[in-house]
Amino acid sequence: IKWTAPEAALYGRFTIKSDVWSFGILLTELVTKGRVPYPGMNNREVLEQVERGYRMPCPQDCPISLHELMIHCWKKDPEERPTFEYLQGFLEDYFTATEPQYQPGDNL
């Protein structure tokens, strides 16, 4: 349940946009090195809180831009969530911008 979009968990509406929600949850697992989402909440509490608008806070040491992407994945209206094409482009650009630049060694 913790990885499932509310419309899928509550009404059985599984779509590509509910998969985007789950991808946002996966991103939190990546930046927290595998921590279970919604720590301290059981499945019922997660569903109730998410329906009330609760979204997980930015994990420690998570760049704000990545948390903003997660929040975008967790929009209440599935049509407002990004596409996987957008997510791929965002993450490719993000990792290109944040990877260390190649520095030739002194032995060349």
N, C-alpha and C positions, 0 to 999 in steps of 0.2 A: 504494500500500500504506500509506503514512504516514497517510492519511486514513480508512482502512478499519478497521472493528471487527475484533478478532481472530477472532470466530466466522465473520465473512464472509470474511476473507482465508484462513483455514485450512480451513473446512468448507463454504463457499458458502452460509452461512445469512444471507441479506440480509433484514432486517426493519426496521420503523419504529425499533426500539431500536438497530439497527446504524447507522441514520441519525442517531440522537441522539449516538452516539459521534463520528461525523464532524462533527456540529455543534460538539461540544466542541473538536475540532481547528480548525475554522473560527474559533472564538472566539480561540484563541491567535494565529491569523494576524491577526485584527483588532487585538488589543492590541499585537502586535509590528510592526504596519505592514507585514505581508506576509512576514515571515521564514518560511522553510521549517520545518515542524515537525521535531522530533527532529534538530536540527543535528548534523552530524558522524557520523550513523549512516546506513548503507545500509538498504534494505528488509528484508533478512534479519535484520540486527541489531535493527531496530525490532520485528519479529515476535517474535524470541527474548526481547528485554528486556521487552516488554509482557506476554508470557506468564509471565514471572518476576515480574510485579507492578510493573515500572517505569512511572512516570507522569511526564510532563514537569514540571519545577519551575515555580514561579510566575515568569512573565516579569517583567523589570525594569519598574517603574512600574505593574504590574498590581495593582488592588485585590484584597486577599485574598478578598473575597466573590465576585469573578468567578472567581478561580482555584479556589475551593471548588466553584463551579458546574461548572467544567470537570472537576474530579476526579469529581464526581457523574455526569457524562456518561460517564466512563471506567470505571465500575464493571465488574468482571469478569463478574458475573451481569447479563445484559441486562435482566432483570426489575427489577433494583434501580436502573436508570437512570431519570431523570425522563421525563415525557411532554413533547411539544412544547407542550402547553397550559400545563404548569407553567413551562417555559422562557420562554414568551411573557410570562406573568404576572410572573415574577421580573424579567425584563429591563425590562418596562414600569415596574414599581415602582422598580427600580434607577435608571433614567434620570430618572424623575420626581423621585426623592430627590436626585439629584446635579446636576440642571440648575440653573443660576443662577436665582434668583428675579427676576421682573420688577421693575425699579425705574423708576418714572416719572421722566422728565427734568425738569430745572429750568425748561424753557421752557414748561411747561403752566400 
